[in-house]
Amino acid sequence: MFRIGEFSKIAQVSGRLLRYYDEIGLLTPQHTDTQTGYRYYTIEQLPRLNRILALKDLGFSLDQIAQLLRNALSPDEIRGMLVMKKAQIEQNVREEVARLQQVEMRLAQIENEGRLWDHDIVLKRVPQTSFFSIRDQGPLIRTFFALLDDMRSTLPAGEPPSSFGHLAVILHSPIYEQSQTDIELGFFLHQPEAATKALQAGNTLSSNRCLMIRELPPVEMMASIVCQGWEAGSAGYHALGHWIAANDFQIAGPGREILFELRPPHEISEGMLEIQFPVILKEKTTI
């Protein structure tokens, strides 16, 4: 048996917490010396303590934990609850990282006010392209990551990377609203039959979203700029806006973002980002 100090080191919890759990009957020492009051624990009590701590991390009250333990909650049930909690925390972390990147982006915009953008803006023709995608509406950051997770989960196992092109996002909303955005996310297809396998597999998505394969129409004039990472993205949009206005163009459809070299866990902070807007020449008016 271990004295309370030894057991606290093994379990990596404070002695004060072990004493409290003893007082409320949640984790009683295997033996308490009646003369000295020393508490003694056995290694066999460690799993129960781990369950208590896991349920506490999940947000249950101590009364609820006591009830769950009396009902002999199985390790598999606790494991499933922890997996769900882990996914929730990861989602929150990704959203907070994205918000931090937006703050950094706004700071960079203020610092760079009045400076010329030092990247080339290209006007190019974009051919018709097969697109394997999924679409939904909701808060911008949360919906983006939900669609990204769904899309990745549907990719056929063992499919060569050459079957799929770059990841792309099409922002269909007529106005920019972070709280409610219409997003389509997917992969350009080099080999459409690769995406057909995913549709035939019938993988279950995290919601009622539907996968689709569609043809993006050709764009005769696409204004495009390449940026390094998420932080530069807003500056890229600003630069495109200045270029479009200066060259007498107007936007003629939803914009696209092409993402290169995503890196986990917070992919949008790394890699290259190409921002595209279809444009047409403004009609000249006569007075």
C-alpha positions in Angstrom: 0.0 0.0 0.0 1.0 3.6 -0.5 0.8 6.5 1.9 -1.3 9.4 0.7 1.8 11.4 -0.3 3.2 8.5 -2.4 -0.2 7.8 -4.0 -0.6 11.5 -4.9 2.7 11.4 -6.7 1.8 8.3 -8.6 -1.7 9.6 -9.5 -0.4 13.2 -10.2 -3.1 14.8 -8.0 -2.8 16.8 -4.8 -3.0 15.3 -1.4 -5.6 17.9 -0.6 -7.9 16.6 -3.4 -7.5 13.0 -2.2 -8.4 14.0 1.4 -11.5 15.8 0.0 -12.6 12.8 -2.0 -12.2 10.7 1.1 -14.4 13.2 3.1 -17.2 13.0 0.7 -17.0 9.3 0.2 -15.9 9.4 -3.5 -12.5 7.7 -3.0 -12.0 6.1 0.4 -8.5 4.9 1.3 -8.0 1.2 1.5 -6.9 1.7 5.1 -6.7 4.5 7.6 -4.5 4.1 10.7 -6.7 4.8 13.7 -3.9 6.1 15.8 -1.9 8.3 13.4 -4.7 9.1 10.9 -2.5 8.2 8.0 -4.4 7.2 4.8 -3.1 4.3 2.7 -4.1 3.6 -0.9 -3.6 0.6 -3.2 -2.6 0.7 -6.8 -5.9 -1.0 -7.6 -7.7 2.3 -6.6 -6.0 4.2 -9.4 -8.5 3.2 -12.1 -11.4 4.6 -10.0 -9.5 7.8 -9.4 -8.8 8.1 -13.1 -12.5 7.7 -13.8 -13.4 10.4 -11.3 -10.9 12.8 -12.9 -12.0 12.0 -16.4 -15.7 12.6 -15.5 -14.8 15.8 -13.8 -13.0 17.0 -16.9 -16.1 16.2 -18.8 -18.0 18.7 -16.7 -19.9 16.4 -14.3 -20.5 17.5 -10.8 -19.2 15.3 -7.9 -22.7 14.2 -7.1 -23.2 13.1 -10.7 -19.9 11.3 -10.7 -20.8 9.4 -7.6 -24.0 8.3 -9.2 -22.3 7.3 -12.4 -19.7 5.2 -10.5 -22.5 3.5 -8.5 -24.1 2.6 -11.9 -20.8 0.9 -12.8 -20.0 3.1 -15.9 -17.9 1.0 -18.2 -14.4 2.0 -19.5 -15.8 2.0 -23.0 -18.6 4.4 -22.1 -16.1 6.8 -20.4 -13.7 6.4 -23.4 -16.5 7.4 -25.8 -17.4 10.4 -23.7 -13.8 11.5 -23.6 -13.4 11.1 -27.4 -16.4 13.4 -27.9 -15.0 15.9 -25.4 -11.6 15.8 -27.1 -13.1 16.6 -30.5 -15.0 19.5 -28.9 -11.9 20.9 -27.4 -9.9 20.5 -30.6 -12.7 22.4 -32.5 -12.6 25.2 -29.9 -8.8 25.4 -30.1 -8.9 25.6 -33.9 -11.5 28.4 -33.7 -9.5 30.3 -31.2 -6.3 30.0 -33.3 -8.2 31.3 -36.3 -9.5 34.3 -34.2 -6.0 35.0 -33.1 -4.8 34.9 -36.7 -7.5 37.4 -37.6 -6.4 39.8 -34.9 -2.8 39.5 -36.2 -4.1 40.1 -39.7 -5.9 43.3 -38.7 -2.8 44.5 -36.9 -0.8 43.9 -40.1 -3.3 45.8 -42.1 -3.0 48.8 -39.9 0.8 48.7 -40.0 0.8 48.3 -43.8 -1.7 51.1 -44.6 -0.5 53.1 -47.5 2.1 50.6 -48.7 2.0 49.0 -52.1 1.3 45.3 -52.3 4.5 43.7 -53.5 2.9 40.6 -55.1 1.7 40.2 -58.7 -1.9 40.2 -59.5 -2.6 38.0 -62.5 -5.6 38.1 -64.9 -6.0 34.6 -66.4 -8.5 32.3 -68.0 -9.7 29.4 -65.8 -11.0 26.4 -67.8 -14.0 24.3 -66.8 -13.1 22.1 -63.8 -14.5 19.1 -62.1 -15.1 19.8 -58.4 -15.8 17.2 -55.7 -17.4 19.3 -52.9 -19.7 19.7 -50.0 -21.7 22.8 -49.1 -23.3 24.3 -45.9 -24.2 27.5 -44.2 -23.2 28.7 -40.7 -20.5 30.6 -38.8 -17.5 31.0 -41.1 -14.7 29.4 -39.0 -16.8 26.6 -37.5 -18.4 25.7 -40.8 -15.1 25.7 -42.7 -13.5 23.2 -40.3 -16.6 21.0 -40.2 -16.7 20.8 -44.0 -12.9 20.1 -44.0 -13.3 17.3 -41.6 -16.2 15.8 -43.5 -14.5 16.1 -46.8 -11.3 14.4 -45.5 -13.3 11.6 -44.0 -14.9 10.7 -47.3 -11.7 10.4 -49.4 -11.2 6.8 -50.5 -8.5 5.0 -48.6 -5.5 4.3 -50.7 -6.5 6.7 -53.5 -3.4 8.2 -55.0 -3.0 11.9 -54.3 -2.7 12.6 -58.0 -6.4 11.8 -58.3 -7.3 15.0 -56.5 -6.1 18.5 -57.1 -5.9 21.4 -54.6 -8.4 22.1 -51.9 -10.7 25.1 -52.8 -13.3 27.1 -51.0 -16.1 29.0 -52.9 -17.8 31.7 -50.9 -21.4 31.9 -52.2 -22.7 34.5 -49.8 -23.6 37.8 -51.6 -22.3 39.7 -48.5 -19.5 38.8 -46.0 -21.0 37.8 -42.7 -18.8 35.7 -40.3 -21.8 34.7 -38.3 -23.6 33.2 -41.3 -21.7 32.3 -44.5 -22.6 30.0 -47.4 -19.5 27.9 -48.0 -18.7 25.2 -50.6 -15.4 23.3 -49.9 -13.9 20.6 -52.0 -11.1 19.3 -54.2 -10.5 19.9 -57.9 -10.5 16.6 -59.7 -7.8 15.3 -62.0 -9.6 11.9 -62.2 -13.4 12.3 -61.5 -13.7 8.5 -61.0 -11.8 8.8 -57.8 -14.6 11.0 -56.3 -17.2 8.6 -57.7 -15.7 5.9 -55.4 -16.3 8.1 -52.4 -20.0 8.7 -53.4 -20.5 5.0 -53.9 -18.9 4.2 -50.5 -21.8 6.0 -48.8 -19.7 7.3 -45.9 -21.7 8.8 -43.1 -21.1 12.5 -42.6 -21.3 14.5 -39.4 -24.6 16.1 -40.5 -27.1 16.1 -43.3 -24.6 17.6 -45.8 -24.4 15.9 -49.2 -21.3 15.3 -51.3 -21.5 16.2 -55.0 -19.4 16.2 -58.1 -20.1 19.2 -60.4 -18.5 21.1 -63.2 -17.3 24.6 -62.4 -17.9 26.7 -65.5 -15.0 28.3 -67.3 -14.1 31.9 -66.3 -12.7 34.0 -69.1 -11.1 36.6 -66.8 -10.1 35.6 -63.3 -8.2 38.2 -61.2 -5.8 36.2 -58.9 -3.3 36.9 -56.2 -1.1 34.4 -54.2 -0.5 35.1 -50.5 1.5 33.4 -47.8 -0.8 32.1 -45.1 -4.0 33.2 -43.5 -2.7 36.4 -42.1 -1.9 37.8 -45.6 -5.3 36.8 -46.9 -7.1 40.0 -46.0 -4.3 42.1 -47.4 -4.6 40.1 -50.6 -8.4 40.9 -50.8 -7.6 44.5 -50.3 -4.9 44.5 -53.1 -7.4 42.7 -55.4 -10.0 45.3 -54.7 -7.6 48.2 -55.5 -6.5 46.4 -58.7 -10.0 45.7 -59.8 -11.1 49.4 -59.2 -7.9 50.8 -60.8 -8.4 48.7 -64.0 -12.1 49.4 -64.5 -13.2 45.9 -63.8 -16.1 44.7 -61.7 -16.6 41.4 -59.8 -18.8 39.0 -61.7 -19.4 36.0 -59.4 -18.4 34.3 -56.2 -14.8 34.4 -55.1 -12.6 31.4 -54.7 -9.8 30.6 -52.3 -7.3 27.9 -53.4 -5.3 26.4 -50.5 -1.9 24.8 -51.0 0.1 22.7 -48.6 -2.2 22.6 -45.6 -0.4 21.5 -42.4 -2.1 20.1 -39.3 -3.3 20.8 -36.7 -4.1 24.5 -37.6 -3.7 24.2 -41.4 -4.9 27.6 -42.4 -2.0 29.4 -40.7 0.5 27.8 -43.1 1.0 27.2 -46.8 0.0 29.3 -49.7 -3.4 30.8 -50.5 -4.6 32.0 -53.9 -7.5 34.4 -53.9 -9.5 34.6 -57.1 -12.4 36.8 -58.3 -14.1 36.5 -61.7 -14.2 39.9 -63.3 -15.7 41.7 -66.3 -14.9 45.2 -67.7 -17.2 47.9 -66.4 -19.6 49.2 -68.9 -18.8 52.8 -69.8 -21.6 55.2 -69.3 -22.2 58.3 -71.3 -23.6 61.6 -70.0 
